[in-house]
Amino acid sequence: MAKAKEAKARKTSVKTYNNYIGGEWVKSSSGEWFDNVNPADTTDIVGRFPRSNADDVDRAVEAAKNAAVKWRQTPAPKRAELLFTLAEILRDNKQRYTEEMTREMGKVVKEAGGDVQEAIDCTYYTAGEGRRLHGFTTPAEMKNKFAMCVRQPVGLCGLITPFNFPMAIPSWKLIPALVCGNTVVIKSGEDVPLSALNLVKACEQAGIPKGVVNLVNGFGDAGAALVEHKDVRLISFTGSTKTGGYIAEQCARDNKIVSLEMGGKNAIIVMDDADIDNAVEGSLWGAFGTSGQRCTASSRLVVHKKVYKKFVDKLAERAKGLRVGNGLDPKTDVGPVIHEDAMQKIQGYIEIGKKVDKAKLVTGGNRLTKGDHGKGWFIEPTVFADVKPGMRIEQEEIFGPVTSVVPFATLDEAIEIVNGVKYGLSSAIYTQDVNKAFYAMQELYTGICYVNSATIGAEVHLPFGGTKATGNGHREAGTQVLDIFSEWKALYVDYSGKLQKAQIDEVEI
Ligand code: UN1
C-alpha cells in the first residue's frame, strides 16, 4: 500500500505530472490520478501522477520495442556520451532534486543529497563502460580459427523501483541497461514518483532518443502488467521479498531474466577491543539513517559481553538525543517513515518486541503525534536490548528506526548470530584486531561486509547485493551489473578455408 491516495477531485493548485512514453509526456489511458503526499506533512501534496494500467504499460512497451534496433546499433561509446551529458544535468540540478526528494520521501536533506549524488556517481561511472564493455579473446582449439566473446544487449528491460532510494536505485538499473544497449520501461515506486520522473526528464534533456526510456507511474497492477508482458525480456526489481517471489515465479514462466534485490537483517558485531565511541556512532548512523528504511540498515547490533553495558548506555543516550522531524529542517537527524502502513508495521514490531519477545526496550518505542509531528508519520528511534537470537525482532525485517542489541561471548558465536537469519545483504565488525577482522570477513555470509563502519554506505563501483533471501544471485553496481543487462555471445571465426570439426578432428602438432 502506498502513502499516495487516489485523487478524488482534481485540485488545481497541485502540479500534475505525466507518464513518459515514446518521447511524449502523456496522461494515463484511464484518466485517473494519484497524489504524492509528503510523509512529514500529509497536507502537502507534492504532485499528482497518472495512475497507469495495463494499457499504459502496453504503450510503453511498444515504444521501447520500436526504439530498440536503432539504440542497440548505436555504438556504445556514443550511447555513453549521452549518459555523460545526463550526469552533468543531474549534477547541475542536484539541489532541486534533493529538496524534492526530501519532500516526497522524507529523508533528511543531507541524505537525499547523498541519494542524488549516488545517481550522479553511478551515471558517470557506468557511462565509462561505454568505452570498455570488455569482452575477451581466447585461443581456439583448431588451427586457423579465432575465438572471442562479446556482450550483447538483452532487449527490453522492465525496471521496478522502491521508495527508499528514489533516484539512486532507478539509476543503478537504468544507466547500465542503457549503456549495454537495451531500451527500458520504468515503473517507479508509487510513494516517490517525482524523483524517478526527474531522472527520466534529465534523460530527455540529455538527448536520449525517444522510446529508449519510458516511464509509467502507478501501483502494483502496473508493475504486474510489466512483469507479465510477453515482450519484456528482463525484470530488475528492488523491494520486498514477497513481491520479489511473485516476480520470480512470473518471470520463470516466460524464461525472463530476473534480478531481485530484496530484504535484509543486517548486523554490526562490536568486539571488546573496539573503539566503542566510534562503534556507537556507526550504529546510530546504520540503524537510524533514512529512518531505518534501508535494505542495508543496521537492525542488529551484536555486542561483546565485556563492553555490552557500556555500549548500550552510550547508544541509548545518543539515540534519545536524535531530533526527529521534517527532513527539510537542517537540524533534523531522523525524518518520518514513508506512510501509515509502514508506521503500523513498525509499531507492530515494537509491540512484538515488548510483549512476545519480551526484550528490554531501552529507548524510544512511541509514535510522535504532538505539534508538527502530528502532521506526518514520525516515530522515535527505538533500541531494544537483551535481545536473543531467534526472537522475531531479531529475525524479521522491520524497515524502520528500530534496532536490537544482542550480547555474545565469542567471535564464532557472534558470526553464527549474524549469519543466523534468512537474509544476507550486509554485515560489519568493529575491532582493532586485524586477525579478527579478516576472520569475520571470511566467515560472514553476506554480499557486503564492512570493517569499522556500519552496514550502510556502499559505493557505486563495487558490486551491491546479497546472499540467501536477499536476492537471486545477481549484483547491481560495479562492472558486475553488466552481467544482468547483457548476455554473452561466443564468436568463432574459421579462416582455414576448410571444414574443421571441434572435439573431433585430430590437430597435427
Ligand atoms: C538500500 O539500502 O536500499 O549502502 C540501498 C547504502 C546505500 C544504498 C542502500 N549506498 O546504504
Residues whose N, C-alpha, C, O or C-beta is under 5 A from the ligand:
A	BS01	UN1	R294 C295 T296 I456 G457 A458
